[in-house]
Amino acid sequence: MTELTIIILTIVLFVLLVTSSVLGIPILYPLLVGIFLFSVTAVRKGHRPMAVIKMLLSGAQKTIPVVVVFIIIGMLIGLWMSSGTLSWLVYYGLRIIAPNLFLFFCFLLTCFVSIPLGTSFGTVGTIGMVLLIIAKSGNVPIAPVAGAILSGAYFGDRNSPTSSSALLVSMMTGTDLYGNLRRMLKTGMPAFIAASLIYLALSPFYPLSTVDNTFIVSLPDYFRISGWNLVPLIVLIAFIFLRFKIRYAMLFSCISAFFVALLIQRFPLGTIIQSMFTGFRLSGEGTVPQVIRGGGISFMLNAMTIVIASASFSGLLAKSGLIHHYETAIASMTRKIGTYLSSIITALFTASLGCTQTLAIIMNTHLLSKPYEDSGKTREELALDIEDSVVVLAVLIPWNVAGAIPLKMLDAPLQSLLFAYFMWTLPAIRLVWQTLKTRRKNRSF
């Protein structure tokens, strides 16, 4: 009876999450409903209410280090905007665009911005919005442009040391962030090259008929564009190179950005402090104030609440035994088809059910940890497979917020997901490589 109840609850939660995603209702609400329903089921199964609360708290407690870093990321984005660091990247990035290679440059420029920024939403909301404005003025179809922007944004979301998803995977798997990034670079580069070649081949079919330089010309009216803008970025890279913990690297970058904003950009102290907490804002009309805005701790609040709720939910499911039959089925599947393919299938399931990249990452880690251990795989291999499955595949689920929110920000159609080639090529190349590797191994015996 309990097994049937869990299946029914899973379906109900799926419907609630998908409905909320489609209607634009915050995912947190159906997630809390799901936590309540599964908690009640755990009590009915025989767990005491206090024990269930402890299960929820044990899951939430694991997220404290990630939440701290999320707070710093929010501050970093706001301060990078007020210091002109982001504006410098956008200003010089846009100047190199070739009209006949526009699609290719959309991908490269979003990669260029997303690596230091580390947030797909922040990348889409800044350089992505600018590229879309240029595309509209140059009569380029929106879908391929939005797909290239998504690919570039998630290239950084996956590979950046300031990425919240990379930090979450590191925390959930108990692995070293920098070690994960090195391994991700090795598996990600073939997909990056493949996606680049596809965009390069498609670019002549989607050229810019006219080039609107209004945004580039307007940027110096709001920011002093100079080498000083790069100081926060250089500080971040230097501290990462020196192997400081990522939160300290970002904190020192925040401090340097604060002084660049104060002494070079000469923004009022109140404006800079505001950028740290509620986000950066420019006064006046025009494209620049509409695009170069946001960040701050408030920018990360939604992500923080979802992470805490998702981890609490995971803690309940892990210790209550409610999803034992799912765990058994996935373990059996892993033994039959191998770890990486199992990770892909589990990722599609959790990303479809959870409707958020965050919940999918947490659930995949929980469901695959034991099967990977039984298969002789390390925690580092588990982390890499999660990065190469969940993190990119969640974007391709139409109702998952990982892709739905950026598309909504760009006002782009769902067909844009078909042009998000980095998300398609990464798992495809990994799967082919794993298959060939397994065959060679079997032949050697």
Residue pairs with C-beta under 8 A, 6 or more apart in sequence:
2 41
2 45
2 322
3 325
5 41
6 41
6 322
6 323
6 325
6 326
9 34
9 37
9 38
9 41
10 353
12 37
13 30
13 33
13 34
13 37
13 353
14 352
14 353
16 30
16 33
16 34
17 27
17 30
17 31
17 34
17 353
17 354
17 355
17 399
18 355
18 399
19 25
19 30
20 26
20 27
20 29
20 30
20 355
21 27
21 355
21 399
21 400
21 401
21 404
22 399
24 408
26 302
27 306
27 355
27 356
27 401
28 302
28 305
28 306
28 309
31 306
31 309
31 310
31 313
31 359
32 309
34 313
35 56
35 309
35 312
35 313
35 316
38 313
38 316
38 317
38 320
38 322
39 52
39 56
39 316
41 322
42 52
42 55
42 316
42 320
42 322
43 49
43 52
45 320
45 321
45 322
47 55
47 320
52 316
52 320
55 315
55 316
55 318
55 319
55 320
56 312
56 313
56 315
56 316
57 312
57 315
58 315
58 319
59 311
59 312
59 313
59 314
59 315
59 316
59 318
60 308
60 311
60 312
60 315
62 171
62 172
62 311
62 315
63 171
63 307
63 308
63 311
65 171
66 164
66 167
66 168
66 171
66 307
67 304
67 307
67 308
68 247
69 164
69 167
69 246
69 247
69 250
70 164
70 300
70 303
70 304
70 307
71 297
71 300
71 304
72 247
72 250
72 251
72 254
73 118
73 119
73 162
73 164
73 250
73 300
74 276
74 295
74 296
74 297
74 298
74 299
74 300
75 254
75 276
75 277
75 295
75 296
75 297
76 162
76 250
76 253
76 254
76 257
76 295
77 117
77 119
77 122
77 294
77 295
77 296
77 299
78 275
78 276
78 277
78 279
78 280
78 294
78 295
78 296
78 299
79 232
79 254
79 257
79 258
79 261
79 272
79 275
79 276
79 280
79 295
80 86
80 116
80 117
80 232
80 233
80 253
80 257
80 295
81 87
81 275
81 280
81 292
81 293
81 294
81 295
82 257
82 261
82 265
82 267
82 271
82 272
82 275
82 280
83 229
83 231
83 232
83 256
83 257
83 258
83 260
83 261
83 264
83 265
84 223
84 224
84 225
84 228
84 229
84 260
84 261
84 264
84 265
85 116
85 229
85 230
85 231
85 232
85 233
85 257
85 260
86 113
86 117
86 126
86 292
87 219
87 222
87 223
87 225
87 229
87 292
88 223
88 225
88 229
88 230
89 112
89 113
89 116
89 127
89 233
90 113
90 126
90 127
90 130
90 219
90 292
91 216
91 219
91 220
91 225
93 109
93 112
93 113
93 127
94 109
94 130
94 134
94 215
94 216
95 216
96 105
97 105
97 109
97 134
97 208
97 211
98 105
99 138
99 207
99 208
99 209
99 211
100 203
100 204
100 207
100 208
101 200
101 203
101 204
102 134
102 135
102 138
102 140
102 145
102 203
102 206
102 207
102 208
103 140
103 144
103 145
103 148
103 199
103 202
103 203
103 206
104 148
104 196
104 199
104 200
104 203
106 131
106 135
106 145
106 148
106 149
106 152
106 199
107 148
107 149
107 151
107 152
107 195
107 196
107 199
107 422
108 152
108 196
109 127
109 131
109 152
110 123
110 124
110 127
110 128
110 131
110 148
110 149
110 151
110 152
110 153
110 155
110 156
111 152
111 155
111 156
111 192
112 152
113 123
113 126
113 127
113 152
113 156
114 120
114 123
114 152
114 153
114 154
114 155
114 156
114 157
114 160
115 155
115 156
115 159
115 160
116 156
116 160
116 162
116 233
116 236
117 123
117 126
117 156
117 160
117 162
118 156
118 157
118 160
118 161
118 162
118 163
118 164
118 166
119 156
119 157
119 162
119 163
119 164
120 150
120 153
120 154
120 156
120 157
120 402
120 406
121 153
121 405
121 406
121 409
122 294
122 295
122 299
123 149
123 152
123 153
123 156
123 157
124 149
124 150
124 153
124 406
124 409
124 410
125 291
125 294
125 409
126 291
126 292
126 294
127 149
128 149
128 153
128 406
128 409
128 410
129 290
129 291
129 409
129 410
130 215
130 287
130 291
131 145
131 149
132 142
132 145
132 146
132 149
132 410
132 411
132 412
133 212
133 215
133 287
134 208
134 211
134 212
134 215
135 141
135 142
135 145
135 208
136 142
137 210
137 212
138 207
138 208
138 209
138 210
138 211
138 212
139 208
139 209
139 210
140 206
140 207
140 208
140 209
141 206
142 410
142 411
142 412
142 413
142 416
143 412
143 413
143 415
143 416
143 418
143 419
144 202
144 206
144 416
144 419
145 206
145 412
146 406
146 407
146 410
146 412
146 413
146 416
146 419
147 416
147 417
147 418
147 419
147 420
147 421
148 199
148 419
148 420
148 421
149 406
149 410
150 395
150 403
150 406
150 407
150 416
150 417
150 420
150 423
151 195
151 199
151 419
151 420
151 421
151 422
151 423
152 422
153 406
154 391
154 392
154 395
154 420
154 422
154 423
155 188
155 192
155 422
156 163
157 163
157 164
157 165
157 166
157 391
158 165
158 166
158 184
158 188
158 387
158 391
158 392
159 166
159 181
159 184
159 185
159 188
160 166
161 177
161 178
161 181
161 240
161 246
161 249
162 236
162 246
162 250
164 300
164 303
165 357
165 358
165 361
165 387
165 391
166 177
166 180
166 181
166 184
166 387
167 177
167 246
168 307
168 358
168 361
168 362
169 175
169 180
169 361
169 365
169 383
169 386
169 387
169 391
170 176
170 177
170 180
170 383
172 361
172 362
172 365
173 365
173 369
173 379
173 380
173 382
173 383
173 386
174 379
175 379
175 380
175 383
177 246
178 240
178 243
179 380
180 380
180 383
180 384
180 387
183 380
183 383
183 384
184 384
184 387
184 388
187 384
187 388
187 426
187 430
188 388
188 426
190 425
190 429
190 433
191 422
191 425
191 426
191 429
191 430
192 422
194 421
194 425
194 429
195 421
195 422
195 425
198 421
198 425
199 421
214 287
215 287
215 288
215 291
218 286
218 287
218 288
219 225
219 288
221 288
222 282
222 288
222 289
222 292
223 229
223 265
223 292
224 264
224 265
224 266
226 264
228 260
228 264
229 260
229 264
231 256
231 257
231 260
232 253
232 254
232 256
232 257
232 260
233 253
235 249
235 252
235 253
235 256
236 249
236 250
236 252
236 253
239 248
239 249
239 252
239 253
240 246
240 249
244 252
254 276
258 272
258 276
261 267
261 272
261 275
262 269
262 272
271 280
271 281
274 280
274 281
274 296
275 281
275 295
275 296
276 296
276 297
277 296
277 297
277 298
278 296
278 297
278 298
279 293
279 294
279 295
279 296
279 298
279 299
280 292
280 293
280 294
280 295
280 296
281 289
281 293
282 288
282 289
282 292
282 293
283 289
303 358
306 356
306 358
306 359
307 358
310 354
310 356
310 358
310 359
310 362
310 363
311 362
313 359
313 362
314 362
314 363
314 366
316 322
317 323
317 363
317 366
318 366
326 367
327 367
327 370
330 342
330 346
330 367
330 368
330 371
331 370
331 371
331 374
333 342
333 345
334 342
334 368
334 371
334 372
334 374
334 375
335 371
335 374
335 375
337 345
338 434
338 438
339 368
339 371
339 372
339 375
339 377
339 381
339 385
340 385
340 388
340 389
340 430
340 431
340 434
341 431
341 434
342 368
342 371
343 364
343 368
343 385
343 386
343 388
343 389
343 390
344 389
344 393
344 427
344 431
346 364
346 367
346 368
346 389
347 360
347 364
347 386
347 389
347 390
347 393
347 394
348 393
348 397
350 359
350 360
350 363
350 364
350 367
350 390
351 357
351 360
351 390
351 393
351 394
351 397
351 400
351 402
352 397
352 399
352 400
353 363
354 360
354 363
354 400
355 397
355 399
355 400
355 401
356 394
356 400
356 401
356 402
357 390
357 391
357 394
357 395
357 400
357 401
357 402
360 390
360 394
360 400
361 386
361 390
361 391
364 386
364 389
364 390
365 382
365 386
368 382
368 385
368 386
369 382
372 379
372 381
372 382
372 385
388 426
388 427
388 430
389 427
392 422
392 423
392 426
392 427
393 423
393 427
394 400
394 402
394 403
395 402
395 403
395 417
395 420
395 423
396 403
396 417
396 420
396 423
396 424
397 403
398 404
398 414
398 417
403 417
403 420
407 413
407 414
407 416
407 417
410 416
417 423
